[in-house]
């Protein structure tokens, strides 16, 4: 019984508005009182971030958000039994859903537009004689590097790496790695065009590129 009470308290230790005030003061950010936050002590929020009327479930290994992160109305971050990490100056639009079962790592200056879904897990379904829900799942993880734009209504599947400087066109379903500085689109996503190569930027880091203008 005590374990159940402890787990319940960790999940939701106070009313929503008090959790919002605590997180806003603790991390020097702005969390809406209308936001739903579960496992707030597993949540790290970077300075200057803005969390709107959305839902964050920092279960598992928790959720870490960078500085100046923005989270739109109705978006959901659910770590499940894994972890979600998002870098500085990134944002997720309205109704974006991210499940971190196998760990989702998102870099700096990443824009994820409305209604996109990132799921770091996948159902097993190899045995047609067994119910799919009873066959378990795999969780390999998803990586999105710096300076990526994922447009509206995209689906990013487990095991994928979206490399730096790439663009995922609206409505795409990404089921394999995306090469740096390319634009992909379609179902499943395929190459549309190239942007620029890493050689053109001299291998500079994203923050160095920002300083150079």
C-alpha positions as CSV (number, residue, x, y, z in Angstrom):
1,X,0.0,0.0,0.0
2,X,2.8,2.4,0.9
3,X,4.5,1.8,-2.4
4,X,1.3,2.6,-4.3
5,X,0.9,5.8,-2.3
6,X,4.5,6.8,-2.9
7,X,4.2,6.2,-6.6
8,X,0.9,8.1,-6.8
9,X,2.6,11.1,-5.0
10,X,5.6,11.0,-7.3
11,X,3.2,11.0,-10.3
12,X,1.2,14.0,-9.1
13,X,2.4,15.5,-5.8
14,X,0.2,18.7,-6.0
15,X,-2.6,20.4,-7.9
16,X,-1.6,21.5,-11.4
17,X,-1.3,25.2,-10.7
18,X,1.1,24.5,-7.8
19,X,3.2,22.2,-10.0
20,X,3.3,24.9,-12.7
21,X,4.4,27.5,-10.1
22,X,7.1,25.2,-8.7
23,X,8.6,24.4,-12.1
24,X,8.4,28.0,-13.3
25,X,10.4,29.2,-10.3
26,X,12.7,26.2,-10.1
27,X,13.8,26.4,-13.7
28,X,13.2,30.1,-14.5
29,X,10.8,29.3,-17.2
30,X,7.1,29.7,-17.9
31,X,4.8,26.7,-17.3
32,X,1.1,27.3,-17.9
33,X,-1.2,26.4,-14.9
34,X,-3.3,24.6,-17.5
35,X,-0.5,22.2,-18.4
36,X,-0.7,18.7,-17.2
37,X,2.6,17.6,-15.6
38,X,3.2,14.1,-14.3
39,X,6.4,13.0,-12.4
40,X,7.5,16.7,-12.2
41,X,10.7,15.8,-10.2
42,X,11.9,13.8,-13.2
43,X,11.6,16.9,-15.4
44,X,14.3,19.4,-16.2
45,X,13.4,22.6,-18.1
46,X,15.9,25.0,-19.5
47,X,15.8,28.7,-18.6
48,X,13.5,30.8,-20.7
49,X,11.3,27.9,-21.9
50,X,7.6,28.3,-22.4
51,X,5.3,25.3,-21.8
52,X,1.7,26.0,-23.0
53,X,-1.5,24.1,-22.3
54,X,0.0,20.7,-23.0
55,X,0.9,17.4,-21.3
56,X,4.3,16.1,-20.1
57,X,4.7,12.7,-18.5
58,X,8.3,12.4,-17.2
59,X,8.2,8.8,-16.2
60,X,11.0,6.3,-16.8
61,X,14.4,8.1,-17.0
62,X,12.6,11.4,-17.3
63,X,12.5,14.4,-19.7
64,X,15.2,17.1,-20.2
65,X,14.3,20.2,-22.1
66,X,16.9,22.8,-23.2
67,X,16.8,26.5,-22.9
68,X,14.2,28.6,-24.7
69,X,12.2,25.5,-25.6
70,X,8.6,26.1,-26.7
71,X,5.7,23.7,-26.5
72,X,2.5,24.3,-28.2
73,X,-1.2,23.8,-27.3
74,X,-2.2,20.2,-26.9
75,X,1.3,18.7,-27.5
76,X,2.3,15.6,-25.6
77,X,5.7,14.5,-24.3
78,X,5.5,11.0,-22.8
79,X,8.8,9.4,-21.7
80,X,7.1,6.1,-20.9
81,X,9.9,3.7,-19.7
82,X,12.5,5.6,-21.6
83,X,13.8,9.2,-21.9
84,X,13.2,12.4,-24.0
85,X,16.0,14.9,-24.4
86,X,15.5,18.1,-26.4
87,X,18.2,20.8,-27.0
88,X,18.2,24.6,-26.8
89,X,16.0,26.8,-29.0
90,X,13.9,24.0,-30.2
91,X,10.1,23.8,-30.3
92,X,7.1,21.5,-30.9
93,X,3.9,22.8,-32.4
94,X,0.3,22.2,-31.4
95,X,-0.7,18.5,-31.0
96,X,2.8,17.1,-31.6
97,X,3.1,13.7,-29.8
98,X,6.5,12.3,-28.8
99,X,6.8,8.9,-27.1
100,X,10.2,8.2,-25.6
101,X,10.1,4.4,-24.9
102,X,13.4,3.7,-26.6
103,X,14.8,7.2,-25.9
104,X,14.2,10.2,-28.2
105,X,17.2,12.6,-28.5
106,X,16.5,15.9,-30.3
107,X,19.1,18.6,-30.9
108,X,19.3,22.4,-30.9
109,X,17.2,24.7,-33.2
110,X,14.8,21.9,-34.2
111,X,11.3,22.8,-35.3
112,X,8.6,20.2,-35.2
113,X,5.3,21.4,-36.7
114,X,1.8,20.6,-35.6
115,X,0.3,17.1,-35.5
116,X,3.6,15.3,-36.1
117,X,4.3,12.1,-34.2
118,X,7.6,10.7,-33.0
119,X,7.4,7.2,-31.5
120,X,10.5,5.4,-30.3
121,X,8.9,2.0,-30.1
122,X,7.3,-0.5,-32.4
123,X,4.9,-3.5,-32.0
124,X,6.0,-7.0,-32.8
125,X,3.6,-8.8,-35.2
126,X,5.6,-11.7,-36.6
127,X,3.3,-14.4,-35.3
128,X,-0.1,-14.3,-37.0
129,X,-1.4,-16.9,-34.5
130,X,-0.8,-14.6,-31.6
131,X,-2.6,-11.3,-30.7
132,X,-0.4,-8.4,-31.7
133,X,-0.8,-6.7,-28.4
134,X,0.5,-9.8,-26.6
135,X,3.7,-10.0,-28.8
136,X,5.5,-7.2,-27.1
137,X,7.4,-4.4,-28.7
138,X,10.9,-3.2,-29.7
139,X,12.4,0.1,-28.8
140,X,15.6,1.2,-30.6
141,X,15.4,5.0,-30.1
142,X,15.2,8.0,-32.4
143,X,17.8,10.8,-32.9
144,X,17.1,14.2,-34.5
145,X,20.2,16.2,-34.9
146,X,20.6,20.0,-34.9
147,X,18.9,22.4,-37.3
148,X,16.1,20.1,-38.5
149,X,12.6,21.1,-39.6
150,X,9.9,18.4,-39.4
151,X,6.9,19.8,-41.1
152,X,3.2,19.3,-40.2
153,X,1.6,15.8,-40.0
154,X,4.9,13.8,-40.2
155,X,5.4,10.4,-38.6
156,X,8.9,9.4,-37.4
157,X,9.3,5.7,-36.8
158,X,11.5,3.9,-34.3
159,X,15.2,3.4,-35.1
160,X,15.5,6.4,-37.3
161,X,18.2,9.1,-37.3
162,X,17.4,12.4,-38.9
163,X,20.8,14.1,-39.6
164,X,21.7,17.7,-39.2
165,X,20.3,20.4,-41.5
166,X,17.6,18.2,-43.0
167,X,14.0,18.9,-43.8
168,X,11.1,16.4,-43.6
169,X,8.2,17.6,-45.9
170,X,4.7,17.7,-44.6
171,X,2.9,14.4,-44.3
172,X,6.0,12.3,-44.7
173,X,6.4,8.9,-43.0
174,X,10.1,8.4,-42.1
175,X,11.1,4.8,-41.7
176,X,14.9,5.0,-42.4
177,X,17.7,7.4,-41.7
178,X,17.8,10.8,-43.3
179,X,21.1,12.1,-44.7
180,X,22.4,15.5,-43.6
181,X,21.3,18.6,-45.5
182,X,18.6,16.8,-47.6
183,X,14.9,17.3,-48.1
184,X,12.8,14.1,-47.9
185,X,9.1,13.5,-48.3
186,X,6.4,11.0,-49.1
187,X,5.2,7.7,-47.7
188,X,7.7,6.2,-47.1
189,X,9.9,9.2,-47.2
190,X,12.4,9.4,-50.1
191,X,15.0,12.0,-51.2
192,X,13.5,15.1,-52.9
193,X,16.6,17.2,-53.1
194,X,19.9,18.1,-51.4
195,X,20.4,21.4,-49.5
196,X,24.1,21.8,-48.8
197,X,26.8,19.5,-47.7
198,X,28.7,19.7,-44.4
199,X,31.8,20.6,-46.4
200,X,30.2,23.9,-47.4
201,X,30.0,24.9,-43.7
202,X,33.5,23.7,-42.9
203,X,32.3,21.2,-40.3
204,X,31.5,24.1,-37.9
205,X,29.2,23.4,-35.0
206,X,25.7,24.9,-35.1
207,X,26.5,27.5,-32.4
208,X,29.6,28.5,-34.3
209,X,27.5,29.0,-37.5
210,X,25.1,31.2,-35.5
211,X,28.0,33.4,-34.4
212,X,29.2,33.6,-38.0
213,X,25.8,34.7,-39.1
